Amino acid sequence: MGTIVLGYQSLQVEGSAGQRLGVFTAEPGTPDYEAIVVLDGMAGQDAGHPVVDATS
């Protein structure tokens, strides 16, 4: 895939002292976004797990 540039946001988890949630995003329509879509489609294939389509 090469280098993928992502945005990042760290959110504090309410009620969980010291825990944070990291969210990484790619701008839709960019090559970075398309690379993430390809990687998402590959997720689970190597591990023998079905790929879940979260868009439906």
DSSP file (Angstrom, degrees, kcal/mol; ACC not computed):
  #  RESIDUE AA STRUCTURE BP1 BP2  ACC     N-H-->O    O-->H-N    N-H-->O    O-->H-N    TCO  KAPPA ALPHA  PHI   PSI    X-CA   Y-CA   Z-CA
    1    1 A M              0   0    0      0, 0.0     2,-0.2     0, 0.0    34,-0.1   0.000 360.0 360.0 360.0 -30.5    0.0    0.0    0.0
    2    2 A G        -     0   0    0      2,-0.1     2,-0.3    33,-0.0     0, 0.0  -0.500 360.0 -10.7  84.5-160.4    2.8    2.4    0.7
    3    3 A T        -     0   0    0     -2,-0.2     2,-0.5     2,-0.0     0, 0.0  -0.589  61.8-165.0 -78.7 133.6    2.5    5.4    2.9
    4    4 A I        -     0   0    0     -2,-0.3     2,-0.6    31,-0.0    -2,-0.1  -0.986   9.8-146.7-120.8 125.3   -1.0    6.3    4.0
    5    5 A V        +     0   0    0     -2,-0.5     2,-0.3     0, 0.0    27,-0.1  -0.824  24.9 179.2 -95.6 123.0   -1.7    9.7    5.6
    6    6 A L        -     0   0    0     -2,-0.6     2,-0.2    20,-0.1    20,-0.2  -0.900  27.7-126.6-124.0 149.8   -4.4    9.7    8.2
    7    7 A G  E     -A   25   0A   0     18,-3.4    18,-2.1    -2,-0.3     2,-0.4  -0.606  30.7-154.5 -83.9 157.4   -6.0   12.2   10.5
    8    8 A Y  E     +A   24   0A   0     -2,-0.2     2,-0.4    16,-0.2    16,-0.2  -0.997  17.7 178.6-140.5 138.6   -6.0   11.3   14.2
    9    9 A Q  E     -A   23   0A   0     14,-2.1    14,-2.9    -2,-0.4     2,-0.5  -0.996  13.9-153.7-138.5 136.8   -8.1   12.2   17.2
   10   10 A S  E     -A   22   0A   0     -2,-0.4     2,-0.4    12,-0.2    12,-0.2  -0.941  14.5-168.8-111.5 126.0   -7.8   10.9   20.8
   11   11 A L  E     -A   21   0A   0     10,-2.9    10,-3.2    -2,-0.5     2,-0.3  -0.932  21.7-123.5-118.8 136.2  -10.9   10.9   22.9
   12   12 A Q  E     -A   20   0A   0     -2,-0.4     2,-0.8     8,-0.2     8,-0.2  -0.588  25.6-127.2 -75.1 135.8  -11.1   10.3   26.6
   13   13 A V    >   -     0   0    0      6,-2.2     3,-1.8     3,-0.3     6,-0.3  -0.771  27.9-125.6 -86.8 113.1  -13.4    7.4   27.6
   14   14 A E  T 3  S+     0   0    0     -2,-0.8     3,-0.0     1,-0.3    -1,-0.0  -0.333  91.1  14.9 -62.3 133.9  -15.9    8.8   30.1
   15   15 A G  T 3  S+     0   0    0      1,-0.1     2,-0.5    -2,-0.1    -1,-0.3   0.493 105.8  95.9  81.6   4.2  -15.9    6.8   33.4
   16   16 A S  S X  S-     0   0    0     -3,-1.8     3,-2.1     3,-0.2    -3,-0.3  -0.816  72.9-139.4-129.2  91.6  -12.7    5.0   32.6
   17   17 A A  T 3  S+     0   0    0     -2,-0.5     3,-0.1     1,-0.3    -3,-0.1  -0.235  82.9   1.4 -54.8 125.2   -9.8    6.8   34.3
   18   18 A G  T 3  S+     0   0    0      1,-0.2     2,-0.3    -5,-0.1    -1,-0.3   0.364  99.3 122.5  82.7  -5.8   -6.7    6.9   32.0
   19   19 A Q    <   -     0   0    0     -3,-2.1    -6,-2.2    -6,-0.3     2,-0.3  -0.724  36.4-177.3 -94.4 142.1   -8.3    5.2   29.0
   20   20 A R  E     -A   12   0A   0     -2,-0.3     2,-0.5    -8,-0.2    -8,-0.2  -0.953  21.2-136.9-134.4 153.7   -8.5    6.9   25.6
   21   21 A L  E     -A   11   0A   0    -10,-3.2   -10,-2.9    -2,-0.3     2,-0.5  -0.956  17.1-151.1-111.6 123.9  -10.0    5.9   22.2
   22   22 A G  E     -A   10   0A   0     -2,-0.5     2,-0.5   -12,-0.2   -12,-0.2  -0.833  10.2-167.3 -97.5 130.6   -7.8    6.7   19.2
   23   23 A V  E     -A    9   0A   0    -14,-2.9   -14,-2.1    -2,-0.5     2,-0.4  -0.975   1.0-168.1-120.9 123.1   -9.7    7.4   15.9
   24   24 A F  E     +A    8   0A   0     -2,-0.5     2,-0.3   -16,-0.2   -16,-0.2  -0.921  11.6 178.8-110.8 135.0   -7.9    7.4   12.6
   25   25 A T  E     -A    7   0A   0    -18,-2.1   -18,-3.4    -2,-0.4     2,-0.4  -0.953  19.6-152.7-136.0 154.1   -9.5    8.8    9.5
   26   26 A A        -     0   0    0     -2,-0.3   -20,-0.1   -20,-0.2     3,-0.1  -0.976  35.7-105.2-123.0 141.8   -8.7    9.3    5.8
   27   27 A E    >   -     0   0    0     -2,-0.4     3,-1.7     1,-0.1     6,-0.5  -0.493  42.7-111.2 -67.3 122.0  -10.4   12.0    3.7
   28   28 A P  T 3  S+     0   0    0      0, 0.0    -1,-0.1     0, 0.0     4,-0.0  -0.218 101.2  28.0 -54.3 141.6  -13.0   10.4    1.3
   29   29 A G  T 3  S+     0   0    0      1,-0.3    -2,-0.1    -3,-0.1     0, 0.0   0.353  96.7 112.9  88.6  -5.5  -12.0   10.6   -2.3
   30   30 A T  S <> S-     0   0    0     -3,-1.7     4,-2.2     1,-0.1    -1,-0.3  -0.583  80.8-114.0 -94.9 160.4   -8.2   10.6   -1.6
   31   31 A P  H  > S+     0   0    0      0, 0.0     4,-2.2     0, 0.0     5,-0.1   0.841 119.0  58.4 -58.6 -31.9   -5.7    7.9   -2.5
   32   32 A D  H  > S+     0   0    0      2,-0.2     4,-1.8     1,-0.2     5,-0.1   0.917 106.1  47.6 -63.4 -43.0   -5.3    7.4    1.3
   33   33 A Y  H  > S+     0   0    0     -6,-0.5     4,-2.3     1,-0.2    -1,-0.2   0.929 110.9  50.9 -63.0 -46.5   -9.0    6.7    1.7
   34   34 A E  H  X S+     0   0    0     -4,-2.2     4,-2.2     1,-0.2    -1,-0.2   0.877 108.1  53.0 -61.1 -37.9   -9.0    4.2   -1.3
   35   35 A A  H  X S+     0   0    0     -4,-2.2     4,-2.5     2,-0.2    -1,-0.2   0.897 108.4  50.0 -63.9 -40.0   -6.0    2.4    0.3
   36   36 A I  H  X S+     0   0    0     -4,-1.8     4,-2.7     2,-0.2    -2,-0.2   0.892 108.7  52.7 -64.7 -39.6   -7.9    2.0    3.5
   37   37 A V  H  X S+     0   0    0     -4,-2.3     4,-2.1     2,-0.2    -2,-0.2   0.919 110.6  47.5 -61.3 -43.7  -10.9    0.6    1.6
   38   38 A V  H  X S+     0   0    0     -4,-2.2     4,-1.3     2,-0.2    -2,-0.2   0.934 112.9  48.1 -63.0 -46.2   -8.7   -1.9   -0.1
   39   39 A L  H  X S+     0   0    0     -4,-2.5     4,-1.1     1,-0.2     3,-0.3   0.892 109.9  53.0 -62.0 -39.4   -7.1   -2.9    3.3
   40   40 A D  H >< S+     0   0    0     -4,-2.7     3,-0.5     1,-0.2    -1,-0.2   0.897 106.8  52.6 -62.3 -40.4  -10.6   -3.2    4.9
   41   41 A G  H 3< S+     0   0    0     -4,-2.1    -1,-0.2     1,-0.2    -2,-0.2   0.788 109.6  49.4 -65.7 -27.0  -11.6   -5.5    2.1
   42   42 A M  H >X S+     0   0    0     -4,-1.3     3,-1.6    -3,-0.3     4,-0.7   0.667  84.8 112.8 -84.2 -17.9   -8.6   -7.7    2.8
   43   43 A A  T << S+     0   0    0     -4,-1.1    -3,-0.0    -3,-0.5    -4,-0.0  -0.307  85.8  10.7 -59.4 132.1   -9.2   -7.8    6.5
   44   44 A G  T 3>>S+     0   0    0      7,-0.1     5,-2.4     1,-0.1     4,-0.6   0.110 100.8  98.8  89.0 -22.7  -10.2  -11.3    7.7
   45   45 A Q  T X45S+     0   0    0     -3,-1.6     3,-0.8     1,-0.2    -2,-0.1   0.932  86.8  43.2 -64.2 -44.6   -9.2  -13.0    4.4
   46   46 A D  T 3<5S+     0   0    0     -4,-0.7    -1,-0.2     1,-0.2    -3,-0.1   0.823 115.2  50.2 -69.4 -30.4   -5.8  -14.1    5.7
   47   47 A A  T 345S-     0   0    0      2,-0.1    -1,-0.2     1,-0.0    -2,-0.2   0.462 114.3-114.2 -88.7  -0.8   -7.3  -15.2    9.0
   48   48 A G  T <<5S+     0   0    0     -3,-0.8    -3,-0.2    -4,-0.6    -2,-0.1   0.665  73.2 132.5  77.9  15.3  -10.1  -17.2    7.4
   49   49 A H      < -     0   0    0     -5,-2.4    -1,-0.3     1,-0.1    -2,-0.1  -0.766  61.9-107.4 -98.8 145.9  -12.8  -15.0    8.7
   50   50 A P        -     0   0    0      0, 0.0     2,-0.5     0, 0.0    -1,-0.1  -0.391  32.2-117.0 -67.6 149.0  -15.6  -13.6    6.6
   51   51 A V        -     0   0    0    -10,-0.1     2,-0.5    -2,-0.1    -7,-0.1  -0.770  26.5-142.6 -86.9 128.1  -15.4   -9.9    5.7
   52   52 A V        -     0   0    0     -2,-0.5     2,-0.9     2,-0.0     3,-0.0  -0.794   4.6-139.9 -95.3 129.8  -18.4   -8.0    7.1
   53   53 A D    >   -     0   0    0     -2,-0.5     3,-1.0     1,-0.2   -12,-0.0  -0.795  17.6-175.1 -89.9 105.1  -19.9   -5.2    5.0
   54   54 A A  T 3  S+     0   0    0     -2,-0.9    -1,-0.2     1,-0.2    -2,-0.0   0.512  72.9  73.1 -79.6  -3.8  -20.6   -2.4    7.5
   55   55 A T  T 3         0   0    0      1,-0.2    -1,-0.2    -3,-0.0    -2,-0.0   0.572 360.0 360.0 -87.7  -8.3  -22.3   -0.3    4.8
   56   56 A S    <         0   0    0     -3,-1.0    -1,-0.2     0, 0.0    -2,-0.1   0.443 360.0 360.0-107.6 360.0  -25.5   -2.4    4.6
